[in-house]
Amino acid sequence: MEFKDYYKILGVERNATAAELKRAYRKLAR
């Protein structure tokens, strides 16, 4: 997976916490 702008892809802010990133990723990965 390329990390061009994974914040935008996941729909989270750039200052999102690791927990938020993980949750967003899990939601996306379904």
Backbone torsions as a table, in degrees:
resi	resn	phi	psi	omega
1	MET	NA	133.0	178.2
2	GLU	-87.2	141.1	178.4
3	PHE	-104.9	64.0	177.3
4	LYS	-64.0	-64.0	177.3
5	ASP	-146.2	72.7	-172.3
6	TYR	-69.8	-16.7	173.0
7	TYR	-64.1	-44.8	-179.8
8	LYS	-67.2	-42.0	-179.6
9	ILE	-60.5	-43.9	-179.1
10	LEU	-78.9	-15.1	179.3
11	GLY	74.3	35.1	177.5
12	VAL	-119.6	162.2	178.2
13	GLU	-75.7	159.9	179.9
14	ARG	-67.8	-20.7	179.4
15	ASN	-99.4	17.2	179.4
16	ALA	-63.6	147.6	179.0
17	THR	-76.6	164.5	178.4
18	ALA	-58.7	-37.2	179.3
19	ALA	-63.8	-41.5	178.9
20	GLU	-65.9	-41.8	177.8
21	LEU	-60.7	-44.5	-178.6
22	LYS	-63.2	-43.3	179.9
23	ARG	-64.2	-44.2	179.4
24	ALA	-63.2	-39.9	180.0
25	TYR	-65.1	-43.0	179.5
26	ARG	-62.2	-40.7	179.6
27	LYS	-63.3	-41.3	-178.5
28	LEU	-69.9	-33.1	-171.9
29	ALA	-77.5	-9.8	-178.7
30	ARG	-66.4	NA	NA
